[in-house]
Amino acid sequence: MPEPSHQSVDLQACLSGDSRAWSAFVSGTAGLVIAAVRRTLGPSGPPSLDVDDLVQQVYLKLLQNDMRLMRQYDPARSGVSTWITLISRSTTIDALRRKRLPVVPAEAALSVPIEDQAPEHRESVIEALPADLLTDRQIVVLRLIYDDGLDVAEVAQVLGVEAQTIRSTRHKAMLRLRAHFSETTDPQGNPTGGMA
């Protein structure tokens, strides 16, 4: 029997609880996930991070919160391969960051205002934005640039597109954000009751 392709997986069947569809999805995307994890870890990745464990974390992440990530997937905005690669990369980067972060007593962490905390210690600002403000691609680009700290060339390489495409996507996202925030605050920064 031929191996299922990531292009032929039935996400709707997975969302409805079909175990065969889930097995086909895992079989069809496992190669992409493994490759993305290995690429992100690089040759000098910490020996304490196992590729198989990280691959399992990717699929667990997809199942969390009633399959929220799978429910948010929009085939009109990106292919399955791009989507699963980004989730794999994000999961691996999170694991690498957890390995590198120093342990800080809870009392000390709680005493620092959130705006003064390092980016890896606070939730992404993008999570707080209205759901339809940015496209999926814009969100991915902003996360890779501002949350993961990649430069435009690195983001272009990860997504397999030209650097100019990334610059354009970031520019359009920033225009949307500026428009959104200018409608929700007056020039002095006070809420106006516009879009929220």
Rosetta blueprint (number, residue, H / E / L):
1 M L
2 P L
3 E L
4 P L
5 S L
6 H H
7 Q H
8 S H
9 V L
10 D L
11 L H
12 Q H
13 A H
14 C H
15 L H
16 S L
17 G L
18 D L
19 S H
20 R H
21 A H
22 W H
23 S H
24 A H
25 F H
26 V H
27 S H
28 G H
29 T H
30 A H
31 G H
32 L H
33 V H
34 I H
35 A H
36 A H
37 V H
38 R H
39 R H
40 T H
41 L H
42 G L
43 P L
44 S L
45 G L
46 P L
47 P L
48 S L
49 L L
50 D L
51 V H
52 D H
53 D H
54 L H
55 V H
56 Q H
57 Q H
58 V H
59 Y H
60 L H
61 K H
62 L H
63 L H
64 Q H
65 N H
66 D H
67 M H
68 R H
69 L H
70 M H
71 R H
72 Q H
73 Y L
74 D L
75 P L
76 A L
77 R L
78 S L
79 G L
80 V H
81 S H
82 T H
83 W H
84 I H
85 T H
86 L H
87 I H
88 S H
89 R H
90 S H
91 T H
92 T H
93 I H
94 D H
95 A H
96 L H
97 R H
98 R H
99 K H
100 R H
101 L L
102 P L
103 V L
104 V L
105 P L
106 A H
107 E H
108 A H
109 A H
110 L H
111 S L
112 V L
113 P L
114 I H
115 E H
116 D H
117 Q L
118 A L
119 P H
120 E H
121 H H
122 R L
123 E L
124 S L
125 V H
126 I H
127 E H
128 A H
129 L L
130 P L
131 A L
132 D L
133 L L
134 L L
135 T L
136 D H
137 R H
138 Q H
139 I H
140 V H
141 V H
142 L H
143 R H
144 L H
145 I H
146 Y H
147 D H
148 D L
149 G L
150 L L
151 D L
152 V H
153 A H
154 E H
155 V H
156 A H
157 Q H
158 V H
159 L H
160 G L
161 V L
162 E L
163 A H
164 Q H
165 T H
166 I H
167 R H
168 S H
169 T H
170 R H
171 H H
172 K H
173 A H
174 M H
175 L H
176 R H
177 L H
178 R H
179 A H
180 H H
181 F H
182 S H
183 E H
184 T H
185 T E
186 D L
187 P L
188 Q L
189 G L
190 N L
191 P E
192 T L
193 G L
194 G L
195 M L
196 A L
